[in-house]
Amino acid sequence: MIVNVALSFQGFEPAMAALVVVLGIVALGAASIKTVSQYERGLVESWGAYSKTVDPGLQFIVPVMQHMFRVNMREQVIDVPPQEIITEDNVVVNVDAVVYYQIMDPRRAIYEIEDFELAIVKLAQTTLRNVVGEMTLDTCLTSREKINNDLRQVLDEATDKWGTKVNRIEVQRIDPPADIQVAMHKQKTAEQERRQARLQATGRKEAAEQDKESTILRAEGQAQSILEVAKAEAEAIKLVSEAANQYFKENAQINKKLDIIRDTFTQNTKIIVPSNSDVLNILGLEGGTVLPVATKGDKK
């Protein structure tokens, strides 16, 4: 019985050894197969030393001897924590920002700096203090674009040796102290009220000017109308006068003479007029005594 058990163990040991060898080979084969995503690059080290950079896809390395790091090549965002900064006019403001960066050279990004993101955050905070510290509060609040551009330029130059590019920086908040915020709010409200008052005054002035122009236009229209009426009346009088001179001048002269005769001889009972005159009827003497008077042309 004991001999049979010993023989069984002697047959099991080679099988176990073969199984271990097979499993080891499978494990080494699996460890040698690496995949690199489309947005990544792979850094291969041999015995701890940089060997090569591999592109996306299926890659093979030598297990134990080689090791591969994957580096994200996409644009990434880092939050710059809020910090208190003293402006040029001695006002303490709370400023934070975000940095958008992208790794351009994975080898330098891994081997030239130990903690790249921490380095960017510290550099951004230092640059923010330098840029904002040279500005007044009003300038800081109205010059965010300038702050962003200055920060991006400084960071991009500083991180170039790390194989990265800072695409842009956005200052999210510039918060002055609470008491200054209240004062600024009051100032803004007062400015809005003054601006509204100026707009109202301008509106009233423009309305008054429009009314004035309208009144002037109405007056000019009335004056033009009166002038036209006067011209029309003068033209009518002129036409009447011309007609009277043309058609009634002779009769007017006769009437004038008759008026003189009537006034002169109104007390006389005898009036001497030519026998062929028509003034008898006009004088109302058609029933009176008319004596003929001889003239030089009459025969005796």
SEGU-588577 format. One line per field, with one value per residue: residue in one letter; chain; residue number from 1; z, x, y of N, C-alpha, C, O in turn. Coordinates in pm, whole numbers. Atoms other than C-alpha are relative to their C-alpha. Layout:
<sites>
resn	c(a/...)
chain	c(A/...)
resi	c(NUM/...)
nz	c(Z/...)
nx	c(X/...)
ny	c(Y/...)
caz	c(Z/...)
cax	c(X/...)
cay	c(Y/...)
cz	c(Z/...)
cx	c(X/...)
cy	c(Y/...)
oz	c(Z/...)
ox	c(X/...)
oy	c(Y/...)
</sites>
This chain:
<sites>
resn	c(m/i/v/n/v/a/l/s/f/q/g/f/e/p/a/m/a/a/l/v/v/v/l/g/i/v/a/l/g/a/a/s/i/k/t/v/s/q/y/e/r/g/l/v/e/s/w/g/a/y/s/k/t/v/d/p/g/l/q/f/i/v/p/v/m/q/h/m/f/r/v/n/m/r/e/q/v/i/d/v/p/p/q/e/i/i/t/e/d/n/v/v/v/n/v/d/a/v/v/y/y/q/i/m/d/p/r/r/a/i/y/e/i/e/d/f/e/l/a/i/v/k/l/a/q/t/t/l/r/n/v/v/g/e/m/t/l/d/t/c/l/t/s/r/e/k/i/n/n/d/l/r/q/v/l/d/e/a/t/d/k/w/g/t/k/v/n/r/i/e/v/q/r/i/d/p/p/a/d/i/q/v/a/m/h/k/q/k/t/a/e/q/e/r/r/q/a/r/l/q/a/t/g/r/k/e/a/a/e/q/d/k/e/s/t/i/l/r/a/e/g/q/a/q/s/i/l/e/v/a/k/a/e/a/e/a/i/k/l/v/s/e/a/a/n/q/y/f/k/e/n/a/q/i/n/k/k/l/d/i/i/r/d/t/f/t/q/n/t/k/i/i/v/p/s/n/s/d/v/l/n/i/l/g/l/e/g/g/t/v/l/p/v/a/t/k/g/d/k/k)
chain	c(A/A/A/A/A/A/A/A/A/A/A/A/A/A/A/A/A/A/A/A/A/A/A/A/A/A/A/A/A/A/A/A/A/A/A/A/A/A/A/A/A/A/A/A/A/A/A/A/A/A/A/A/A/A/A/A/A/A/A/A/A/A/A/A/A/A/A/A/A/A/A/A/A/A/A/A/A/A/A/A/A/A/A/A/A/A/A/A/A/A/A/A/A/A/A/A/A/A/A/A/A/A/A/A/A/A/A/A/A/A/A/A/A/A/A/A/A/A/A/A/A/A/A/A/A/A/A/A/A/A/A/A/A/A/A/A/A/A/A/A/A/A/A/A/A/A/A/A/A/A/A/A/A/A/A/A/A/A/A/A/A/A/A/A/A/A/A/A/A/A/A/A/A/A/A/A/A/A/A/A/A/A/A/A/A/A/A/A/A/A/A/A/A/A/A/A/A/A/A/A/A/A/A/A/A/A/A/A/A/A/A/A/A/A/A/A/A/A/A/A/A/A/A/A/A/A/A/A/A/A/A/A/A/A/A/A/A/A/A/A/A/A/A/A/A/A/A/A/A/A/A/A/A/A/A/A/A/A/A/A/A/A/A/A/A/A/A/A/A/A/A/A/A/A/A/A/A/A/A/A/A/A/A/A/A/A/A/A/A/A/A/A/A/A/A/A/A/A/A/A)
resi	c(1/2/3/4/5/6/7/8/9/10/11/12/13/14/15/16/17/18/19/20/21/22/23/24/25/26/27/28/29/30/31/32/33/34/35/36/37/38/39/40/41/42/43/44/45/46/47/48/49/50/51/52/53/54/55/56/57/58/59/60/61/62/63/64/65/66/67/68/69/70/71/72/73/74/75/76/77/78/79/80/81/82/83/84/85/86/87/88/89/90/91/92/93/94/95/96/97/98/99/100/101/102/103/104/105/106/107/108/109/110/111/112/113/114/115/116/117/118/119/120/121/122/123/124/125/126/127/128/129/130/131/132/133/134/135/136/137/138/139/140/141/142/143/144/145/146/147/148/149/150/151/152/153/154/155/156/157/158/159/160/161/162/163/164/165/166/167/168/169/170/171/172/173/174/175/176/177/178/179/180/181/182/183/184/185/186/187/188/189/190/191/192/193/194/195/196/197/198/199/200/201/202/203/204/205/206/207/208/209/210/211/212/213/214/215/216/217/218/219/220/221/222/223/224/225/226/227/228/229/230/231/232/233/234/235/236/237/238/239/240/241/242/243/244/245/246/247/248/249/250/251/252/253/254/255/256/257/258/259/260/261/262/263/264/265/266/267/268/269/270/271/272/273/274/275/276/277/278/279/280/281/282/283/284/285/286/287/288/289/290/291/292/293/294/295/296/297/298/299/300)
nz	c(0/-10/125/102/-24/38/145/46/-19/97/129/-11/-3/134/56/-64/51/137/-9/-45/112/98/-55/2/137/33/-72/65/129/-24/-46/111/92/-51/94/-18/57/104/-58/-85/51/-97/-26/-36/-72/-10/-124/-62/86/114/120/120/-9/93/44/-38/60/-74/-15/-72/-77/-62/-143/-103/44/48/-64/85/-57/95/-22/60/88/19/-77/-136/-79/-140/-82/-86/-120/-34/-85/-29/63/-32/121/-11/-92/-134/-20/4/85/7/143/43/146/57/103/104/55/80/10/136/1/-120/-67/-88/-103/-105/-54/-31/-119/-79/-7/96/-36/-118/44/71/-98/-76/90/28/-119/-9/108/-35/-100/64/96/-70/-96/67/47/-98/-5/115/119/-6/29/138/93/-12/123/-9/-100/64/101/-66/-65/102/59/-97/-24/122/11/-109/14/129/-24/-47/112/-5/53/-71/104/-51/-143/-27/-138/-27/-95/-69/-103/-104/-131/-5/-15/128/90/-33/49/146/39/-18/106/126/-3/18/140/80/-20/72/143/32/-6/121/113/-8/35/145/66/-11/86/139/20/8/129/102/-10/51/145/50/-10/105/129/8/19/137/88/-10/65/144/40/-2/114/123/3/30/141/78/-13/75/141/30/2/121/113/-7/35/144/68/-19/86/141/43/-69/-20/60/-82/-128/21/16/-132/-79/49/-42/-143/-14/49/-95/-118/31/43/-65/-41/117/66/143/30/142/50/143/28/31/-111/-69/-144/-59/-65/-115/-108/-47/43/124/-1/-17/120/71/98/95/8/133/10/120/115/33/86/-64)
nx	c(83/-90/-74/90/14/-127/-3/97/-62/-107/59/68/-98/-28/120/13/-107/36/110/-55/-75/98/63/-99/-15/121/-6/-100/54/99/-68/-74/95/49/79/-8/121/-23/-38/-115/-128/-63/-144/-54/-126/-71/-78/11/-49/89/-35/66/139/80/125/120/18/-51/-145/-60/-120/-61/37/-102/-106/56/122/55/89/91/9/120/-38/113/-2/48/32/-44/54/-94/79/9/-104/12/-105/9/-14/-90/59/9/128/-17/100/-7/-7/-26/-6/-15/-104/21/-132/-7/-135/-47/-111/22/-126/-40/101/-18/-136/-56/66/51/146/27/119/-31/-89/81/83/-85/-46/114/25/-106/18/119/-39/-83/78/106/-62/-42/120/97/121/84/-64/19/139/36/-107/-19/-59/-144/-55/-4/-106/-130/-23/-23/-133/-103/6/-38/-146/-62/27/-46/-105/66/67/144/45/114/86/65/27/120/22/142/55/-82/94/-53/64/144/31/-25/107/118/-26/6/140/63/-52/60/139/3/-33/116/102/-43/13/143/42/-50/81/129/-19/-24/128/84/-58/31/144/22/-50/94/117/-40/-6/137/64/-59/53/140/0/-43/111/105/-49/5/141/44/-65/67/132/-22/-33/122/86/-61/20/140/19/-64/86/120/-41/-26/130/69/-64/23/140/88/-68/79/122/-38/-26/132/64/-67/44/140/1/-39/112/112/-36/-12/126/116/93/49/119/-28/-127/-28/-74/24/131/-13/-66/78/-11/127/58/-81/25/139/70/70/132/-18/5/-129/-3/-111/-93/-59/-148/-51/32/144/43/89)
ny	c(-121/-115/-7/-57/-144/-63/-4/-103/-132/-14/-37/-131/-109/-53/-66/-131/-85/-39/-96/-128/-59/-50/-121/-108/-47/-77/-129/-86/-43/-104/-121/-61/-64/-128/-80/-144/-62/-99/-129/22/46/90/-14/131/-1/128/-1/-131/-107/-25/75/-52/-46/79/-62/77/131/116/-7/113/-28/117/0/-12/-89/-127/-51/-106/-102/-64/-145/-58/-111/-91/-125/26/-119/1/-109/-73/-31/-144/-55/-142/-80/-142/-81/-115/-98/62/67/145/64/146/31/137/12/135/6/100/32/122/54/11/95/83/36/-110/-20/99/7/-132/-53/113/-9/-107/-77/-81/-108/-99/-72/-91/-106/-88/-82/-101/-97/-80/-100/-103/-79/-74/-90/-123/-69/-48/83/-30/58/145/37/-32/44/145/51/-28/93/132/3/-6/130/103/-21/38/145/73/-5/76/144/51/99/121/65/-27/-129/-58/-57/-121/-9/-79/-43/22/-97/-99/-44/-89/20/-24/-141/-66/41/-82/-136/4/14/-131/-88/42/-44/-145/-28/35/-104/-119/26/-5/-141/-65/45/-66/-141/-4/26/-119/-104/34/-21/-144/-46/43/-87/-130/11/13/-132/-84/45/-45/-146/-27/36/-102/-122/23/-3/-140/-66/42/-65/-141/-11/25/-117/-109/30/-26/-147/-48/33/-87/-136/-5/8/-128/-98/32/0/-96/-128/-110/-19/-58/-143/-66/-6/-102/-131/-20/-31/-141/-83/7/-76/-143/-64/60/-103/-74/57/9/63/-8/116/19/60/144/67/104/-17/-37/120/39/-96/5/-120/29/-67/-145/-85/-4/-108/16/-113/-3/10/-58/84/-5/-110/-93)
caz	c(0/94/-227/-443/-280/-333/-698/-733/-590/-815/-1121/-992/-949/-1321/-1411/-1157/-1279/-1639/-1538/-1356/-1656/-1888/-1659/-1632/-2008/-2044/-1778/-1945/-2283/-2140/-1969/-2295/-2477/-2423/-2587/-2632/-2685/-2967/-2736/-2565/-2629/-2465/-2306/-2291/-2034/-2040/-1695/-1580/-1869/-2143/-2453/-2699/-2750/-2910/-3099/-3036/-3105/-2998/-2865/-2735/-2463/-2297/-1958/-1649/-1854/-2001/-1860/-2037/-1920/-2094/-2137/-2204/-2503/-2484/-2367/-1993/-1731/-1396/-1128/-965/-604/-479/-320/-160/-353/-256/-541/-610/-415/-111/-156/-78/-352/-378/-719/-877/-1231/-1456/-1686/-2015/-2124/-2359/-2357/-2680/-2592/-2359/-2288/-2153/-1967/-1774/-1727/-1703/-1411/-1123/-1078/-1380/-1264/-924/-1097/-1324/-1028/-829/-1129/-1208/-850/-850/-1186/-1072/-768/-986/-1250/-1020/-766/-1025/-1092/-905/-806/-1078/-1339/-1219/-1243/-1593/-1742/-1712/-2074/-2018/-1705/-1899/-2183/-1951/-1753/-2065/-2210/-1892/-1830/-2192/-2192/-1855/-1942/-2287/-2147/-2001/-2345/-2287/-2429/-2224/-2459/-2242/-1888/-1757/-1439/-1287/-998/-864/-535/-328/45/148/257/-74/-260/-75/-155/-519/-534/-393/-639/-926/-815/-792/-1137/-1281/-1123/-1260/-1601/-1591/-1485/-1772/-2015/-1887/-1911/-2261/-2353/-2218/-2399/-2725/-2676/-2610/-2917/-3123/-2986/-3065/-3416/-3458/-3333/-3568/-3857/-3773/-3744/-4073/-4231/-4095/-4207/-4550/-4560/-4457/-4718/-4985/-4883/-4886/-5227/-5352/-5211/-5356/-5691/-5671/-5585/-5868/-6109/-5986/-6015/-6363/-6463/-6314/-6493/-6813/-6812/-6566/-6591/-6823/-6619/-6303/-6447/-6552/-6205/-6051/-6274/-6193/-5825/-5866/-6072/-5819/-5530/-5711/-5847/-5597/-5492/-5845/-6024/-6361/-6495/-6828/-7000/-7359/-7520/-7625/-7282/-7092/-6755/-6716/-6639/-6409/-6216/-6176/-6370/-6644/-6530/-6500/-6739/-6995/-7189/-7499/-7528/-7860/-7954/-8222/-8444/-8427/-8691/-8573)
cax	c(0/277/463/163/121/488/463/157/349/641/409/237/551/645/288/281/612/492/173/372/595/297/125/448/482/121/173/490/315/25/267/449/134/45/-217/-185/-505/-544/-502/-194/175/379/722/920/1199/1460/1603/1481/1635/1432/1425/1167/828/558/247/-116/-202/-85/272/507/767/1005/859/1067/1333/1107/829/590/426/121/106/-221/-176/-518/-573/-625/-748/-593/-766/-550/-676/-796/-533/-523/-325/-251/-304/-98/-345/-322/-652/-661/-842/-919/-821/-849/-803/-797/-512/-564/-250/-145/161/356/664/579/944/1027/694/782/1158/1214/974/870/509/407/59/181/453/197/-28/257/388/40/-9/327/261/-86/66/318/67/-220/16/121/-240/-493/-825/-1018/-765/-787/-1164/-1166/-856/-916/-824/-486/-427/-514/-276/11/-31/-48/266/469/348/393/755/827/670/823/1124/878/745/404/205/-25/-313/-499/-567/-898/-924/-1251/-1296/-1144/-1323/-1239/-1325/-1691/-1683/-1531/-1790/-2066/-1903/-1862/-2225/-2335/-2110/-2246/-2603/-2527/-2367/-2668/-2900/-2690/-2682/-3058/-3104/-2881/-3079/-3405/-3269/-3144/-3483/-3663/-3421/-3469/-3848/-3834/-3621/-3862/-4154/-3963/-3891/-4255/-4370/-4128/-4247/-4611/-4532/-4345/-4637/-4885/-4665/-4635/-5011/-5073/-4823/-4991/-5333/-5197/-5045/-5375/-5568/-5317/-5345/-5723/-5713/-5472/-5702/-6005/-5810/-5693/-6047/-6184/-5928/-5994/-6373/-6505/-6259/-6477/-6793/-6606/-6494/-6850/-6977/-6717/-6816/-7182/-7104/-6934/-7226/-7479/-7287/-7237/-7581/-7797/-7955/-8014/-8344/-8188/-7915/-7755/-7645/-7606/-7930/-7795/-7657/-7766/-7700/-8059/-8175/-7883/-7955/-8320/-8433/-8617/-8936/-8785/-8790/-8517/-8434/-8236/-7933/-7808/-7453/-7230/-7316/-7695/-7864/-8042)
cay	c(0/236/151/239/582/661/570/800/1097/1027/1054/1374/1587/1606/1693/1976/2107/2101/2284/2551/2600/2633/2882/3080/3094/3210/3477/3600/3605/3807/4045/4103/4219/4587/4810/5185/5388/5638/5939/5792/5734/5458/5503/5179/5138/4862/4786/5131/5326/5497/5282/5413/5580/5366/5474/5369/5007/4660/4662/4391/4424/4182/4090/4159/4337/4605/4822/5065/5390/5533/5913/6097/6330/6499/6856/6853/7097/7181/7387/7654/7678/8019/8239/8582/8843/9203/9448/9758/9974/9740/9558/9185/8992/8622/8483/8140/8010/7704/7600/7417/7233/6952/6727/6755/6545/6253/6168/6515/6538/6221/6255/6634/6700/6479/6602/6798/6903/7019/7221/7391/7479/7631/7820/7953/8073/8249/8413/8524/8695/8876/8989/9087/9244/9502/9612/9820/9665/9845/9732/9372/9369/9513/9344/8973/8918/9083/8872/8556/8644/8736/8413/8198/8355/8306/7950/7846/7963/7800/7463/7438/7249/6998/6912/7069/7358/7581/7655/7903/8018/8146/8351/8236/8477/8797/8860/9171/9186/9201/9566/9671/9466/9654/9989/9888/9782/10118/10300/10096/10168/10541/10538/10359/10617/10903/10741/10695/11058/11171/10960/11104/11459/11390/11248/11552/11784/11598/11606/11981/12033/11828/12033/12351/12235/12135/12477/12651/12440/12517/12888/12883/12702/12955/13245/13091/13043/13406/13522/13318/13455/13810/13753/13614/13910/14157/13986/14005/14377/14432/14256/14459/14784/14702/14610/14932/15141/14958/14945/15206/15494/15708/15650/15731/16060/16146/16059/16279/16572/16520/16519/16855/16997/16875/17022/17355/17415/17238/17575/17707/17656/17700/17486/17542/17227/17133/17031/16700/16614/16305/16455/16574/16229/16167/16490/16402/16713/16538/16713/17066/17358/17344/17658/17625/17849/17959/17879/18012/17728/17796/18016/18326)
cz	c(0/-129/-110/16/-42/-150/-56/14/-98/-139/1/-10/-140/-61/59/-54/-141/1/42/-112/-104/49/1/-139/-42/67/-64/-135/18/44/-113/-98/66/-110/38/-71/-100/55/88/-82/110/11/52/66/1/120/61/-85/-118/-123/-125/34/-107/-26/46/-76/90/-1/83/71/55/148/90/-41/-38/73/-84/80/-111/37/-77/-81/-23/79/135/75/142/70/82/123/28/93/19/-55/35/-128/26/95/134/31/-15/-80/0/-146/-20/-151/-38/-115/-95/-66/-77/-10/-147/-15/125/75/96/112/116/69/40/126/76/4/-85/42/122/-39/-73/98/76/-87/-33/118/13/-106/26/101/-63/-89/72/98/-61/-53/117/-5/-122/-127/-2/-42/-145/-102/10/-124/0/99/-61/-100/63/67/-102/-59/95/20/-122/-17/107/-18/-132/18/55/-110/-1/-59/79/-104/45/151/19/149/29/89/47/102/99/133/0/10/-130/-102/24/-53/-152/-49/13/-110/-134/-6/-24/-146/-92/14/-73/-150/-43/1/-124/-123/0/-39/-149/-77/5/-90/-146/-30/-12/-133/-113/3/-57/-152/-61/3/-109/-137/-17/-25/-143/-99/3/-69/-151/-51/-5/-119/-131/-12/-36/-147/-87/6/-78/-149/-41/-8/-126/-122/-4/-42/-149/-78/11/-88/-146/-43/62/20/-51/83/134/-13/-15/135/87/-43/46/148/22/-43/102/122/-27/-25/70/43/-118/-60/-148/-18/-149/-36/-147/-22/-29/112/67/151/65/74/124/116/55/-40/-127/-4/10/-133/-57/-106/-93/-3/-136/11/-130/-122/-41/-90/77/-75)
cx	c(86/77/-84/-16/127/12/-94/60/114/-55/-64/99/36/-118/-17/107/-31/-112/51/74/-95/-65/98/18/-120/4/102/-49/-103/66/75/-91/-55/-81/11/-120/38/51/125/127/63/150/52/136/60/94/6/47/-96/50/-61/-140/-80/-132/-120/-8/52/152/49/126/54/-32/123/108/-54/-129/-51/-94/-88/-15/-120/40/-115/18/-66/-16/48/-62/113/-78/-4/113/-22/121/-23/26/92/-54/-38/-140/23/-115/24/-13/20/-11/2/101/-32/136/-8/146/36/114/-12/128/43/-101/16/135/58/-60/-63/-153/-42/-118/23/89/-79/-83/85/49/-112/-30/104/-17/-121/36/82/-83/-103/59/47/-118/-80/-124/-88/57/-17/-140/-37/101/26/68/151/67/13/115/139/33/34/140/110/2/45/151/66/-18/48/109/-56/-78/-149/-29/-122/-85/-70/-19/-121/-6/-149/-60/109/-92/70/-68/-147/-34/22/-106/-127/18/-8/-144/-74/45/-64/-146/-11/31/-117/-111/37/-14/-146/-52/48/-81/-137/11/23/-129/-92/52/-32/-148/-30/48/-93/-127/31/4/-139/-72/52/-55/-145/-7/42/-111/-112/43/-4/-143/-53/57/-69/-137/14/35/-124/-93/57/-19/-144/-27/60/-87/-124/36/25/-131/-75/60/-30/-143/-84/65/-83/-124/35/28/-130/-67/64/-44/-143/-8/37/-114/-111/31/1/-135/-122/-102/-57/-120/21/140/18/87/-23/-129/9/66/-93/0/-130/-62/78/-24/-141/-80/-79/-138/12/-6/138/-8/117/85/67/150/40/-35/-144/-27/-94/-130)
cy	c(124/17/61/151/73/10/108/139/23/36/138/117/51/72/139/97/47/105/138/68/58/128/117/57/84/137/93/48/111/131/70/74/126/70/147/63/109/133/-11/-24/-85/24/-134/18/-141/7/140/116/17/-71/60/48/-73/71/-84/-133/-110/3/-119/48/-132/3/1/101/138/34/117/91/57/148/54/123/98/129/-27/132/-20/120/62/44/150/41/149/74/147/80/119/106/-63/-54/-150/-61/-151/-42/-149/-8/-147/9/-114/-28/-132/-43/-18/-101/-87/-34/111/23/-98/13/136/61/-115/0/120/87/88/118/108/82/101/115/97/90/110/109/88/108/112/92/86/100/130/81/54/-88/23/-61/-152/-42/22/-51/-149/-58/22/-94/-140/-11/2/-134/-107/13/-47/-151/-79/-1/-88/-150/-57/-107/-130/-71/19/138/44/72/127/-10/91/32/-9/108/95/67/93/-27/42/148/77/-39/81/141/5/-13/133/97/-33/44/150/37/-33/105/128/-18/5/143/76/-40/66/147/15/-23/121/112/-27/21/149/56/-41/86/138/-1/-11/133/93/-37/43/149/37/-35/102/129/-15/5/143/76/-36/65/147/21/-17/121/118/-21/28/150/59/-24/90/141/14/-4/133/108/-22/23/111/136/116/28/62/148/77/14/106/140/28/33/147/92/1/84/151/65/-57/103/79/-73/-14/-54/2/-118/-9/-75/-147/-79/-100/18/37/-117/-38/93/-6/120/-25/66/152/73/10/105/-21/125/-5/-4/61/-80/8/121/87/7)
oz	c(-73/-168/-192/-84/-100/-202/-156/-75/-146/-213/-105/-65/-159/-130/-12/-77/-175/-78/-11/-130/-155/-26/-25/-157/-107/6/-79/-174/-59/5/-105/-181/175/-229/155/-191/-106/-9/158/-202/229/-90/156/12/17/122/114/-45/-169/-157/-221/143/-224/58/98/-190/208/-107/165/15/53/219/53/37/-11/124/-143/157/-223/154/-197/-27/-99/173/143/36/202/19/149/110/-7/179/-68/-31/33/-191/137/161/203/143/-112/-44/15/-210/49/-215/47/-189/-53/-125/-67/-37/-222/-119/234/197/211/223/229/191/114/181/17/-22/-40/40/124/12/-53/83/92/-43/-41/99/43/-78/-2/87/-27/-85/48/119/11/-125/228/-97/-183/-211/-108/-115/-196/-222/11/-115/-43/72/-44/-101/21/58/-81/-81/52/18/-110/-56/80/19/-157/-58/57/-84/-52/-76/91/-158/-30/210/-43/233/-35/61/66/69/173/138/-87/-57/-164/-184/-70/-113/-209/-149/-73/-165/-210/-110/-98/-202/-186/-83/-135/-222/-149/-83/-180/-209/-105/-112/-212/-179/-93/-154/-221/-138/-96/-194/-207/-102/-127/-218/-166/-91/-171/-218/-125/-106/-205/-199/-101/-140/-223/-160/-99/-183/-217/-120/-117/-211/-186/-95/-146/-223/-150/-99/-189/-208/-110/-115/-212/-179/-84/-150/-226/-154/5/96/18/111/187/77/39/166/163/42/86/191/109/24/130/172/62/19/20/59/-97/-58/-218/44/-224/13/-197/58/-11/91/69/226/187/186/225/231/154/27/-203/-111/16/-241/12/-196/-51/12/-180/102/-213/-232/-151/-80/158/-37)
ox	c(61/107/-31/-16/119/57/-63/43/136/13/-79/63/36/-102/-50/79/-9/-112/7/64/-74/-76/58/31/-104/-31/77/-23/-105/24/100/-42/-112/-50/8/-141/152/133/158/122/43/219/8/224/-12/189/109/31/-151/168/11/-192/-42/-183/-104/36/79/215/-24/208/-13/14/230/142/10/-200/30/-178/-43/-33/-133/98/-98/98/-171/38/30/-57/189/-168/90/158/-79/236/-137/130/139/24/-127/-189/85/-231/137/-114/100/-65/14/105/-57/196/-106/234/-36/127/26/126/76/-62/-19/144/156/-2/-118/-214/-43/-107/-21/72/-51/-93/43/54/-90/-60/71/-3/-116/-6/65/-66/-112/2/70/-99/-73/-141/-137/-17/-41/-158/-129/87/141/150/227/175/116/187/228/146/127/209/204/109/114/208/167/71/33/113/14/-148/-222/61/-219/-46/-77/-13/-131/-13/-230/-169/224/-166/159/-163/-191/-127/-54/-146/-196/-73/-63/-182/-153/-36/-101/-194/-98/-33/-146/-177/-48/-55/-179/-133/-26/-110/-187/-73/-31/-154/-157/-27/-70/-184/-110/-16/-115/-180/-51/-48/-168/-144/-25/-87/-185/-87/-17/-132/-168/-36/-42/-171/-122/-11/-91/-178/-62/-14/-144/-150/-18/-43/-171/-97/3/-101/-165/-38/-15/-146/-137/-12/-41/-168/-187/13/-96/-155/-40/-5/-145/-123/-3/-69/-176/-90/-20/-143/-169/-54/-30/-160/-235/-219/-146/-128/-54/236/-70/199/-121/-169/-87/111/-215/-47/-144/-112/21/-23/-172/-178/-108/-198/-91/-15/235/-92/231/32/117/211/-44/-44/-179/42/-173/-220)
oy	c(220/130/136/224/181/112/173/223/135/107/199/221/172/173/233/215/164/199/241/190/168/225/231/178/187/239/213/162/207/239/190/150/119/57/183/41/153/199/84/-52/-61/36/-183/85/-240/86/181/231/-80/-64/89/21/-74/145/-194/-145/-87/12/-174/121/-235/92/-49/189/240/-53/190/45/79/183/30/217/194/135/-91/235/-126/231/-9/127/222/-35/215/36/194/63/141/175/-15/-39/-194/-46/-198/-15/-212/83/-235/107/-227/61/-206/38/-83/-166/-43/-47/84/59/-65/-3/141/155/-208/-103/235/210/203/228/227/204/216/230/218/208/225/228/208/223/229/214/206/207/227/179/3/-169/-72/-113/-210/-140/-41/-25/-192/-149/-66/-146/-206/-110/-71/-182/-185/-87/-115/-213/-180/-103/-154/-227/-177/-204/-231/-169/-66/221/-31/176/224/-118/196/-58/59/159/56/159/48/-106/118/194/167/43/120/198/99/47/170/172/56/90/195/126/41/140/191/74/58/182/157/43/107/199/107/42/156/182/64/66/190/141/35/123/198/89/46/168/166/50/85/196/125/35/138/191/78/57/181/155/49/108/199/115/54/162/190/75/79/196/148/63/135/206/112/65/179/186/72/71/148/218/217/144/144/226/187/119/176/226/140/114/214/191/106/158/231/177/-46/67/161/-195/-82/-9/-39/-133/46/-160/-222/-192/-83/-67/29/-104/-80/50/60/152/68/78/220/15/40/98/-41/235/-109/52/96/-24/-34/222/37/82)
</sites>
